[in-house]
Amino acid sequence: MYVKDRLCRLCKNEKPKYGGILPEQHDNIETIITAFTMAEDAILYSLTLSSLIINRHVKSQDFQKVEFPKFFRKINWDQHPKSFSAQAESFPMAVFAFEFVKCSEGYFDLSGGKTVDPNENSDLYSAQMILRIIRNCFGHPMVKDNQLRIKWNIKRKEYKKRFKVKKIGLVLDARKLDGKEFKLKELGGNGWEKLFKFLNYLKEDLRSKL
């Protein structure tokens, strides 16, 4: 379910402007689109599995029958049922962080780390800034009481702004988030629905460049 191998990286001497995509990068674009699709599948799977465990439709004795990611600790769940439930709750966020880092790094590899000019495409600029802001939160995750703890890490002035992707109704007000517990609800609604819209928006933008 996870992306195999590292995502394609561009030659060091290619420096597209304003986050643009070069014609010869088409194969790389398809690779990143696939990565986004696989990330969506992995996150959806983790949300479904987490819900099944929390609602006791999947129990510790079913562990060998269910596909778990390899970083989901292999211990005797029958002897540690509370730990099993606690890890199930943080499971979606762990998968999200794991997949999001790979997608964001691959995405910015395509543009040489640049963003579009906000005067040319304000929606895409905001989306790219949000992508970078969320990616920066996953640099130093913590585990406490068997729960994954992530904090907003927004130090640079250019990130401490209100970003809006009008096309998908997504708003992130990053002005006062630094140091607070990371919550996807900051994107609106329950967070996960907005995340899927966000990932799909970036994927569709890449697809338009093929």
C-alpha atoms as a printed R data frame, in Angstrom:
    type eleno elety resid chain resno       x       y       z
1   ATOM     1    CA   MET     A     1   0.000   0.000   0.000
2   ATOM     2    CA   TYR     A     2   2.946   2.298   0.553
3   ATOM     3    CA   VAL     A     3   5.006   3.959  -2.164
4   ATOM     4    CA   LYS     A     4   7.849   1.691  -3.231
5   ATOM     5    CA   ASP     A     5  11.393   3.072  -3.151
6   ATOM     6    CA   ARG     A     6  12.158   6.800  -3.028
7   ATOM     7    CA   LEU     A     7  10.254   9.268  -5.164
8   ATOM     8    CA   CYS     A     8  12.020  10.485  -8.287
9   ATOM     9    CA   ARG     A     9  14.413  13.414  -7.812
10  ATOM    10    CA   LEU     A    10  15.308  15.947 -10.479
11  ATOM    11    CA   CYS     A    11  18.786  16.722 -11.723
12  ATOM    12    CA   LYS     A    12  20.502  19.303  -9.524
13  ATOM    13    CA   ASN     A    13  20.957  21.793 -12.362
14  ATOM    14    CA   GLU     A    14  17.251  22.104 -13.233
15  ATOM    15    CA   LYS     A    15  15.800  25.244 -11.622
16  ATOM    16    CA   PRO     A    16  12.249  25.932 -12.832
17  ATOM    17    CA   LYS     A    17  10.832  29.311 -11.807
18  ATOM    18    CA   TYR     A    18   7.756  29.986  -9.683
19  ATOM    19    CA   GLY     A    19   7.157  26.335  -8.940
20  ATOM    20    CA   GLY     A    20   6.645  25.510 -12.610
21  ATOM    21    CA   ILE     A    21   6.913  22.051 -14.149
22  ATOM    22    CA   LEU     A    22   9.334  21.386 -16.989
23  ATOM    23    CA   PRO     A    23   8.069  19.366 -19.997
24  ATOM    24    CA   GLU     A    24  10.702  16.670 -19.452
25  ATOM    25    CA   GLN     A    25   9.388  16.081 -15.909
26  ATOM    26    CA   HIS     A    26   6.238  14.285 -17.068
27  ATOM    27    CA   ASP     A    27   7.374  10.866 -15.860
28  ATOM    28    CA   ASN     A    28   8.144  12.365 -12.468
29  ATOM    29    CA   ILE     A    29   4.730  14.041 -12.340
30  ATOM    30    CA   GLU     A    30   3.056  10.679 -12.861
31  ATOM    31    CA   THR     A    31   5.175   9.224 -10.060
32  ATOM    32    CA   ILE     A    32   4.039  11.921  -7.633
33  ATOM    33    CA   ILE     A    33   0.395  11.582  -8.703
34  ATOM    34    CA   THR     A    34   0.659   7.860  -7.946
35  ATOM    35    CA   ALA     A    35   2.226   8.676  -4.568
36  ATOM    36    CA   PHE     A    36  -0.689  10.975  -3.693
37  ATOM    37    CA   THR     A    37  -3.202   8.293  -4.715
38  ATOM    38    CA   MET     A    38  -1.436   5.646  -2.650
39  ATOM    39    CA   ALA     A    39  -1.278   8.037   0.308
40  ATOM    40    CA   GLU     A    40  -5.038   8.599   0.095
41  ATOM    41    CA   ASP     A    41  -5.613   4.832   0.055
42  ATOM    42    CA   ALA     A    42  -3.286   4.253   3.017
43  ATOM    43    CA   ILE     A    43  -4.880   7.000   5.110
44  ATOM    44    CA   LEU     A    44  -8.408   5.779   4.328
45  ATOM    45    CA   TYR     A    45  -7.382   2.225   5.246
46  ATOM    46    CA   SER     A    46  -5.908   3.428   8.555
47  ATOM    47    CA   LEU     A    47  -9.056   5.389   9.431
48  ATOM    48    CA   THR     A    48 -11.228   2.359   8.681
49  ATOM    49    CA   LEU     A    49  -9.047  -0.029  10.663
50  ATOM    50    CA   SER     A    50  -8.780   2.380  13.598
51  ATOM    51    CA   SER     A    51 -12.560   2.723  13.735
52  ATOM    52    CA   LEU     A    52 -13.014  -1.054  13.645
53  ATOM    53    CA   ILE     A    53 -10.590  -1.516  16.559
54  ATOM    54    CA   ILE     A    54 -12.046   1.303  18.657
55  ATOM    55    CA   ASN     A    55 -15.554  -0.104  18.132
56  ATOM    56    CA   ARG     A    56 -14.249  -3.595  18.936
57  ATOM    57    CA   HIS     A    57 -15.070  -5.126  15.566
58  ATOM    58    CA   VAL     A    58 -11.372  -6.002  15.318
59  ATOM    59    CA   LYS     A    59  -9.853  -7.258  18.572
60  ATOM    60    CA   SER     A    60  -6.341  -8.040  19.708
61  ATOM    61    CA   GLN     A    61  -6.769 -11.740  18.928
62  ATOM    62    CA   ASP     A    62  -7.481 -10.823  15.303
63  ATOM    63    CA   PHE     A    63  -4.068  -9.215  14.949
64  ATOM    64    CA   GLN     A    64  -2.589 -11.895  12.686
65  ATOM    65    CA   LYS     A    65  -5.625 -11.696  10.362
66  ATOM    66    CA   VAL     A    66  -5.362  -7.967   9.655
67  ATOM    67    CA   GLU     A    67  -2.807  -6.113   7.561
68  ATOM    68    CA   PHE     A    68  -0.970  -3.723   9.852
69  ATOM    69    CA   PRO     A    69   1.937  -1.477   8.791
70  ATOM    70    CA   LYS     A    70   5.306  -2.725   9.995
71  ATOM    71    CA   PHE     A    71   5.784   0.246  12.333
72  ATOM    72    CA   PHE     A    72   2.661  -0.796  14.314
73  ATOM    73    CA   ARG     A    73   4.459  -2.465  17.219
74  ATOM    74    CA   LYS     A    74   4.294  -6.244  17.250
75  ATOM    75    CA   ILE     A    75   3.673  -7.143  20.872
76  ATOM    76    CA   ASN     A    76   1.313  -9.580  22.567
77  ATOM    77    CA   TRP     A    77  -1.880  -7.558  22.215
78  ATOM    78    CA   ASP     A    78  -3.864 -10.019  24.366
79  ATOM    79    CA   GLN     A    79  -1.683  -9.024  27.325
80  ATOM    80    CA   HIS     A    80  -1.798  -5.305  26.491
81  ATOM    81    CA   PRO     A    81  -5.362  -4.492  25.344
82  ATOM    82    CA   LYS     A    82  -5.193  -0.850  26.486
83  ATOM    83    CA   SER     A    83  -1.989  -0.306  24.534
84  ATOM    84    CA   PHE     A    84  -3.642  -1.920  21.511
85  ATOM    85    CA   SER     A    85  -6.564   0.540  21.658
86  ATOM    86    CA   ALA     A    86  -4.307   3.521  22.299
87  ATOM    87    CA   GLN     A    87  -2.121   2.725  19.318
88  ATOM    88    CA   ALA     A    88  -5.216   2.215  17.190
89  ATOM    89    CA   GLU     A    89  -6.320   5.775  17.963
90  ATOM    90    CA   SER     A    90  -3.025   7.262  16.798
91  ATOM    91    CA   PHE     A    91  -2.691   4.853  13.869
92  ATOM    92    CA   PRO     A    92  -4.298   7.186  11.244
93  ATOM    93    CA   MET     A    93  -2.086  10.108  12.238
94  ATOM    94    CA   ALA     A    94   1.033   7.931  12.073
95  ATOM    95    CA   VAL     A    95   0.125   6.737   8.577
96  ATOM    96    CA   PHE     A    96  -0.775  10.281   7.535
97  ATOM    97    CA   ALA     A    97   2.582  11.649   8.715
98  ATOM    98    CA   PHE     A    98   4.486   8.797   7.056
99  ATOM    99    CA   GLU     A    99   2.758   9.244   3.695
100 ATOM   100    CA   PHE     A   100   2.564  13.033   3.782
101 ATOM   101    CA   VAL     A   101   6.307  13.480   4.188
102 ATOM   102    CA   LYS     A   102   7.021  11.390   1.079
103 ATOM   103    CA   CYS     A   103   4.375  13.151  -1.000
104 ATOM   104    CA   SER     A   104   5.449  16.652   0.006
105 ATOM   105    CA   GLU     A   105   9.140  15.974  -0.619
106 ATOM   106    CA   GLY     A   106   8.401  14.488  -4.017
107 ATOM   107    CA   TYR     A   107   6.075  17.370  -4.882
108 ATOM   108    CA   PHE     A   108   8.654  20.039  -4.106
109 ATOM   109    CA   ASP     A   109  11.393  18.088  -5.850
110 ATOM   110    CA   LEU     A   110   9.473  18.729  -9.065
111 ATOM   111    CA   SER     A   111   9.644  22.496  -8.644
112 ATOM   112    CA   GLY     A   112  13.101  22.766  -7.153
113 ATOM   113    CA   GLY     A   113  11.539  23.699  -3.814
114 ATOM   114    CA   LYS     A   114   9.815  26.776  -5.216
115 ATOM   115    CA   THR     A   115   6.184  27.875  -4.900
116 ATOM   116    CA   VAL     A   116   4.092  29.573  -7.551
117 ATOM   117    CA   ASP     A   117   3.765  33.349  -7.695
118 ATOM   118    CA   PRO     A   118   0.730  34.207  -5.495
119 ATOM   119    CA   ASN     A   119  -0.242  36.920  -7.986
120 ATOM   120    CA   GLU     A   120  -0.516  34.321 -10.739
121 ATOM   121    CA   ASN     A   121  -2.345  31.586  -8.820
122 ATOM   122    CA   SER     A   122  -3.321  32.451  -5.241
123 ATOM   123    CA   ASP     A   123  -5.108  29.126  -4.636
124 ATOM   124    CA   LEU     A   124  -2.135  27.012  -5.654
125 ATOM   125    CA   TYR     A   125   0.257  29.254  -3.716
126 ATOM   126    CA   SER     A   126  -1.821  28.810  -0.552
127 ATOM   127    CA   ALA     A   127  -2.017  25.053  -1.112
128 ATOM   128    CA   GLN     A   128   1.750  24.813  -1.533
129 ATOM   129    CA   MET     A   129   2.354  26.864   1.615
130 ATOM   130    CA   ILE     A   130  -0.063  24.683   3.590
131 ATOM   131    CA   LEU     A   131   1.697  21.595   2.223
132 ATOM   132    CA   ARG     A   132   5.017  22.922   3.478
133 ATOM   133    CA   ILE     A   133   3.631  24.025   6.858
134 ATOM   134    CA   ILE     A   134   2.116  20.615   7.586
135 ATOM   135    CA   ARG     A   135   5.276  18.855   6.401
136 ATOM   136    CA   ASN     A   136   7.338  20.879   8.881
137 ATOM   137    CA   CYS     A   137   5.220  19.571  11.749
138 ATOM   138    CA   PHE     A   138   6.442  16.016  11.230
139 ATOM   139    CA   GLY     A   139  10.136  16.663  11.842
140 ATOM   140    CA   HIS     A   140  10.117  15.705  15.545
141 ATOM   141    CA   PRO     A   141   7.015  13.692  16.472
142 ATOM   142    CA   MET     A   142   6.749  12.354  20.034
143 ATOM   143    CA   VAL     A   143   5.098   9.266  21.502
144 ATOM   144    CA   LYS     A   144   3.518   9.686  24.928
145 ATOM   145    CA   ASP     A   145   1.239   7.150  26.636
146 ATOM   146    CA   ASN     A   146   1.234   5.122  23.403
147 ATOM   147    CA   GLN     A   147  -0.155   8.127  21.520
148 ATOM   148    CA   LEU     A   148   1.584   9.999  18.722
149 ATOM   149    CA   ARG     A   149   2.036  13.654  19.712
150 ATOM   150    CA   ILE     A   150   2.701  16.234  17.014
151 ATOM   151    CA   LYS     A   151   2.910  20.006  17.382
152 ATOM   152    CA   TRP     A   152   2.571  22.801  14.872
153 ATOM   153    CA   ASN     A   153   6.062  23.997  13.981
154 ATOM   154    CA   ILE     A   154   5.661  27.400  12.324
155 ATOM   155    CA   LYS     A   155   8.710  29.585  12.943
156 ATOM   156    CA   ARG     A   156   9.194  31.561   9.734
157 ATOM   157    CA   LYS     A   157   7.325  34.813   9.281
158 ATOM   158    CA   GLU     A   158   6.095  33.977   5.784
159 ATOM   159    CA   TYR     A   159   4.248  30.942   7.183
160 ATOM   160    CA   LYS     A   160   2.462  32.852   9.957
161 ATOM   161    CA   LYS     A   161  -0.391  33.979   7.749
162 ATOM   162    CA   ARG     A   162  -3.934  33.041   6.805
163 ATOM   163    CA   PHE     A   163  -3.958  30.817   3.729
164 ATOM   164    CA   LYS     A   164  -7.083  30.114   1.697
165 ATOM   165    CA   VAL     A   165  -7.700  27.680  -1.150
166 ATOM   166    CA   LYS     A   166 -11.014  29.027  -2.401
167 ATOM   167    CA   LYS     A   167 -11.670  26.254  -4.917
168 ATOM   168    CA   ILE     A   168 -12.032  23.623  -2.192
169 ATOM   169    CA   GLY     A   169 -13.148  25.876   0.659
170 ATOM   170    CA   LEU     A   170 -10.022  25.260   2.730
171 ATOM   171    CA   VAL     A   171  -8.620  27.851   5.134
172 ATOM   172    CA   LEU     A   172  -5.627  27.542   7.444
173 ATOM   173    CA   ASP     A   173  -4.978  30.411   9.827
174 ATOM   174    CA   ALA     A   174  -1.366  29.752  10.818
175 ATOM   175    CA   ARG     A   175  -0.755  33.034  12.634
176 ATOM   176    CA   LYS     A   176  -0.998  31.637  16.185
177 ATOM   177    CA   LEU     A   177  -0.580  27.893  15.781
178 ATOM   178    CA   ASP     A   178   3.139  27.522  16.482
179 ATOM   179    CA   GLY     A   179   3.785  25.205  19.421
180 ATOM   180    CA   LYS     A   180   0.175  24.055  19.762
181 ATOM   181    CA   GLU     A   181  -0.933  20.445  19.381
182 ATOM   182    CA   PHE     A   182  -1.291  19.525  15.726
183 ATOM   183    CA   LYS     A   183  -4.918  19.009  14.760
184 ATOM   184    CA   LEU     A   184  -6.284  18.525  11.278
185 ATOM   185    CA   LYS     A   185  -9.460  20.287  12.411
186 ATOM   186    CA   GLU     A   186  -7.582  23.536  11.787
187 ATOM   187    CA   LEU     A   187  -8.307  22.834   8.094
188 ATOM   188    CA   GLY     A   188 -12.046  22.861   8.804
189 ATOM   189    CA   GLY     A   189 -14.710  20.277   9.607
190 ATOM   190    CA   ASN     A   190 -13.387  17.044  11.094
191 ATOM   191    CA   GLY     A   191 -10.082  17.614   9.309
192 ATOM   192    CA   TRP     A   192  -9.842  14.334   7.424
193 ATOM   193    CA   GLU     A   193 -12.430  15.273   4.791
194 ATOM   194    CA   LYS     A   194 -10.611  18.551   4.116
195 ATOM   195    CA   LEU     A   195  -7.322  16.682   3.935
196 ATOM   196    CA   PHE     A   196  -8.622  14.393   1.180
197 ATOM   197    CA   LYS     A   197  -9.920  17.416  -0.756
198 ATOM   198    CA   PHE     A   198  -6.536  19.082  -0.284
199 ATOM   199    CA   LEU     A   199  -4.555  16.090  -1.532
200 ATOM   200    CA   ASN     A   200  -6.896  15.678  -4.487
201 ATOM   201    CA   TYR     A   201  -6.552  19.371  -5.366
202 ATOM   202    CA   LEU     A   202  -2.760  19.079  -5.556
203 ATOM   203    CA   LYS     A   203  -3.042  15.834  -7.501
204 ATOM   204    CA   GLU     A   204  -5.423  17.358 -10.041
205 ATOM   205    CA   ASP     A   205  -3.145  20.367 -10.478
206 ATOM   206    CA   LEU     A   206  -0.262  18.021 -11.283
207 ATOM   207    CA   ARG     A   207  -2.461  16.042 -13.665
208 ATOM   208    CA   SER     A   208  -3.291  19.277 -15.567
209 ATOM   209    CA   LYS     A   209   0.410  19.657 -16.368
210 ATOM   210    CA   LEU     A   210   0.710  16.311 -18.153
